[in-house]
């Protein structure tokens, strides 16, 4: 009997729940200060990779202290196991993120609206894709989830950004001053939008839980579809890393199960409750596919590779719903052959990169090409280059 069950009624109730800790901090910042001060804080978080500065308002300082505490159930050995898995299969993880995790998020018929309203993933898809990939590397690189690690800091910033979006989208726009048209801030943009309460609260607990599972459960599924064979301890280690992230970004314990099996059950329940085609979701899926193909930068090959990988990882049903074009029969056969070889090599026990380097190059080419190109992109602010730890770079270049 499956001990993990969530009814539609229970999941619907979570759509009215935000994040009390971060929401309270953001409310205090706005109500006791000025919108300009909050804009400055958000800009600082977005544009800089440094630890939170000492001159933050007291409410923000308290938030960063409180939200940095790891949960009592954290298992450092499991985290280390998850980091080892990422060292071996991180390139496949990034390819799966782009071609499975993000498109699954766009298939949320209610949760997708906050992405559409912010337009961060539609009008500036490339920048947001880079930042998502950076967050994954921050979390999964060695030491990322240790106290003070880059993954902990990234999670804290994301959590506060979510709270800001919730606050701004729920403000009465009649009480907001006109934005500067030459340089509108995030607050200027968000407060001009109209939020439909039937969608639930912006970035509510159900949406947070669903998104979290796309970084853990969906990635594990994608690896399986790519032929990677992990033992139960490896699967649990990788899943545990993202369970810790769930705690750090404010996901309720009831929606942050401790096991891989629990994550699978939760994802299926959330998917059944949320799944649906929307014009916004389809537009963002197309924008994502176009952007990834552009980043890879090989004419014709890039478009076909993205389409092939998306359909393989999403499955035909979801791919059709999101408007992903059909793959050619030749491409589908080629993908099947690659998966079979990768699975056979993976069962050897040394990993596809160690025993069969050519297979590693073929199967991880997509992620490697992506990393090679974004590592040289200027992201602005004081974080001009994509941060890729030396040990990961060396492992992925083998």
Secondary structure, DSSP 4 states (H G I P E B T S, - for coil): --S----HHHHHHGGG---HHHHHHHHHHHHHS-HHHHHHHHHHHHH--SPPPTTS-HHHHHHHHHTTPPPTT--HHHHHHHHHHHHHHHHHHHHHIIIIIHHHHHTBTTTHHHHHHH-TTTTTHHHHHHHHHHHHHHHHSTTTTSTT-HHHHHHHHHHHHHHHHHHHHHS-GGGSPPP-TTS--HHHHHTTS---GGG-STT-HHHHHHHHHHHTHHHHHHHHHTT----HHHHHHHHHHHHHHHHHTT--GGGS-SSHHHHHHHHHHHHHHHB---HHHHHHHHHHHHHHHHHH--TTHHHHHHHHHHHHHH-HHHHHHTTPPPPPHHHHHHHHHHHHHHHHHHTTSS-HHHH-HHHHHHHHHHHHHHHHHHTT---STT--S----HHHHHHHT-
